[in-house]
Amino acid sequence: MKAQRVKELSGFSGEAALYRVDPPMKWINYDSDKTMSTKYVIVSAASCFGMPETYIFPASAKGIIKSWGQMAGSFKGELNHYKALSYAGYEVINETHA
């Protein structure tokens, strides 16, 4: 399973980037209680109240978050996009910056 960084994102606290994932990641839409899948995720690494945390959120191809519910791979204690994606089962390949 592969993840490719598409672009850095602004407007977030800390470092955030849009990634394209293959195969698509599954997530639960808490508004409808349905399991969904997404080809794009945003990984955000920031310190909140002095505690480092790295979260994965489902996103559109334009980098808009679809849900603020944390996805598999999200964790606290470190700021590390690669580790979060690895915990979700993905390896980052051929990093690109737009």
N, C-alpha and C positions, 0 to 999 in steps of 0.2 A: 504494500500500500504506500502510495507516494503523495507528498505534498510539495507544492511549488509556490514560493513567495511571489506574489503578483506585484504588490506595491506597499510602501509605507503609508500609514494613514495619519492625518492630523486631527486635532480636536479631541484627542483622548489624553487622559492623565497617564504619563509614562510612555512606553513604546507599544505601538499597535501596528499590525500589518494584516493585509488581506492575503490569504492563501487559497490556491485551487487544490482540491483533494480528489484523489482517484484511488479506489472507488469513492462515491459520495458518502459522507458521514450521516449517520442516523441521529435524530434528535426528537424529543417529545415536545410538541406544541401544547403548552399548558392551557392555552385558551380553548382548544378543542379536544384535548387529551388524545390526539392522534400522533402516531409515529410518522415523522417526515424524514426526508433526506435532502442534503444540500451538497452542491459541488464546490461551494465557497465557504470559508470560515474566516473569522477575524480572531487573531490571537492578540490579547492585550496583557502586557506585563507592567504592573504598577504597584507601588506601595500604598496601602490603605491603612491609616492609623498606625503607621510604622511597621506594618507587617507586609512583606513582599508576597505577591500573588500573581499567578498567571492563569488567565481564563480563556476558554475557547467559546465563541458564539457563532451560531449559524448566520450566514450573510448572503447578500445578493452579489452578482458579478461586479456591481458598481461600488461595493463596500458598505452597503447599508445593512445594519444588524436586523435580522428577522425576529429575534427573540433574545431577551436578556437572561434567559435560563442558561446556566452553565452546562456545557457539553462534557462528555467523557474526555479525560485527559487534563481537565482543569485541576489546578492544585495550589496550595499555599506553601510559603516558606522559601521561595526562590523566584527570580525573574528570568525565565528561560523558555522562549518560544519552542525551541527544538525539543526540549524535554517534555513539554505539554503535548506536542504532536506525537512524540514517541510513546507517551503513556496512552494516547488514543489509538496507537497502532500504526502511525505513519512515519515515514522517513522523508526528511526534507531533501529535495534534489534540485540541481540546476537553478540555484537562486537567481532571480532577476529583480531588478529595481526599475520601477516606472516613474 
